[in-house]
Structures are given as structure tokens and as C-alpha cells.
Amino acid sequence: MPGGGRAPGPAAGGESGWFRFGFRWGGGGAQGGPEALSAEGPVRRVRPSWSFAAVVAAGAGRVRLQGAVAAALPQDCLDALPSETHVLLLREEALEAWPAATGPAELLEGQPVWRRELRAEEAAVAELPLVPGGYVAPRPPFFTALPATLPARRLLLGLEHALLLAAGGMLFSWGGGRHGQLGHGDLESRREPRAVEALQGLAVAEAAAGGWHSAAVSDAGDLYLWGWNEAGQLGLPSKMSTESGATAAASGEAAQAPPNRPLSQRGDGLDVGAADGPGRDEVPFVSLQPFPALLDLPEEAEVRRVSCGSRHTAAVTGTGHLYTWGWGKYGQLGHQDAASSDQPRRVCYFVERNLRVQEVVCGPWATFVQAEAAKNGP
């Protein structure tokens, strides 16, 4: 989920700032535990792709790319959306798309593959991916118009789908729906935004779009999830955990399609199956959940932030605790191991260092967290 935060940039154990854990390009893949995210100046937001991330800080040279693509972006760059093929820049007078493999010199001196002029006042208020008249994405066609009758507050981009949070708290979805990620109770794709009817009557405060699943948080702090549950990213019993234990991950992220096995359709909308084998009883699991399903965190904690990765989910509670679940092969759950889990678990790293989590942003295989020192006493 693209997000923002306000905290000092560099951080160490017990200090405020941004942290990252999970997949690390060129670092042997898996990462042992959370580490401080380095930046020049206070970090305002982090926008991750798979192998690199755009880090937006305050001051001159405010936007930098870190990871497999590393560069300081032009001085007039206000924000950036990265993908493995393109980097979309919000500059003071235009939106531009550049090839992701382009080096620093080309970013400054070459020509973008796409450009859309903006007035300075439009650029100043843009909240990527929302821009005046529609939204942008770091892949062709780069810009998509939105209906003028749809007052957008936030827009979240998944791998194949999008969510729009309207000003009145209604949630809309469109795009690919083959894993139930649109929340309409079926597996159909939609070309136009459609209200998630199961959430009507709720004021949605936060939302997130992942690889093939989605999440929403009501203004009361209730968390709803729907879509693909292959690795337990919905917090429901998963095939991965029931067949091979919580650490199994077949062939890693290469397993990008649902399990190829017969499923039965239950009346409640769940696609279910049974993990079986010699000498073991059948254990039910949930493969797809095409309707929003309420998920209670331990101790019925209220949720304030949520973010979705490729196949994992992270949530921040009102008390500043971070919970993660789903696919964990690269340590992206923050528990300093490679275990996956279909149950939310609190990340103890921040509790042990007396840090209160403020924001979480999931990349496809990694997680970025902004935390500050907890205040002692009333």
C-alpha cells in the first residue's frame, strides 16, 4: 500500500525512523531481521517495487531510488512510483515515465517514454497515484482517467487490480478479479470502478491492494480481507500451512497461480479444499475468499493502518503494535525467520525496543515500517 510517514530518516535499535525487512536485492535474498532504512533527511514516504524502492525525504535531492536501481532523482522531483519496468516521476510541472534500468545520467539528460504536463499547483497537491483527472501507474498506458462523479480520496494499486476510497468512505474496485480480489463475490474482472457492496454501510478509513488480495479498515478499526489466500495472507486456514506446515512455500514466488486442485463452492462464498496425504486426516483450507471477511487480531486490537504485499499482509493497531501474516520465505513478516503464517502474529522487534509503529508499507516481498520511540507515562 503506498503510504506516508513523518519521522527522522536514519534509525538504529531503539531510535525512531524507518525500518525494512524481507527480500533484499543482491543480499542473498532473505534478511535476518529488521534493519534501519538510511536516507538523507527526514523520510516522508517509501514506495517499494520488487528489487528497489523510491524513498521520499525532505529537502534538496528529496527523492532517491535504493536497491537494484539506485539514483538521486532530479531536484524538481516531488514523488515517484517505481516498478520493475518503469519509474513514474511527479515533477513540479509534469508527470513522466522513465525506463527503470536507466542510470542517473539518463534520468537527468535523456527523454521520458511518456510525459503529461501539469500546472505547478496541480503537482503540489497530487497524492500519487491520484493526479488531477485520474490516476497514474508505472506501466503503460501510465495515465487512466476517472469519472468526474467519483470523488476520490485515495487510490491503491495492486498487481492486477485497483481500489478507490471515495470521500464518503465508500470503497470501489476494478481490474483483474480471477482470485476474488475485487470483493464482488465472483471471479469476474471489471473495467470500471464498482462499489464493494459487502462494505456498504461501513465508513472505510483505510484500504490496501496486494498481489491478488485486498484489505479494508473501517473507521471503528475493524479489518476486512478478501481475495487469494494461497499463503494465508487473509488470515484464514491456507493450503500452504495445512499441507506442509507454516514454513512451506513450494517453489517460492514462482507459485503465482492458485493451487491446481479441485475446489468445492460453499454457500458462504469460500472456495475450500482439503489438504490430505498418506496417514493424515483431511484438514480444510480456504483458497479464495471473494467477499470481504472480518478478521479479528489478537486481543481484539483495533486496526489503524493496513498494507498488502504480494502474498503477505501487515496491520498497525491503535496502540502502535505491528501484526503480520501470510508468506514469509524472505523474512518479510519481521519475525527474524522464514516461516509463513496464516494467523496474525505481533512483531516483537519493535516492542522489545520500546518503539511505537506509526506506518507500514508492504513491497512485493518486503515490508517497510515507520516507528517512533514510545512515550513513557501518561
Secondary structure, 3 states (H helix, E strand, C coil): CCEEEEECCCCCCCCCEEEEEECECCCCECCCCCEECCCCCCEEEEEECCCEEEEEECCCCCEEEEECCCEECCCCEEEEEECCCEEEEEECCEEEEEECCCCHHHHHHCCCCEEEECCHHHHHHCECCEECCEEECCCCCCEEECCCCCCEEEEEECCCEEEEEECCCCEEEEECCCCCCCCCCCCCCEEEEEECHHHCCCCEEEEEECCCEEEEEECCCCEEEEEECCCCCCCCCCHHHHHHCCCCCCCHHHCCCCCCCCCEECCCCCEEEEEEECCEEEEEEEEEEEEEEEECCHHHCCEEEEEECCCEEEEEECCCCEEEEECCCCCCCCCCCCCCEEEEEECHHHHHCCEEEEEEEECCCEEEEEEEECCCCC
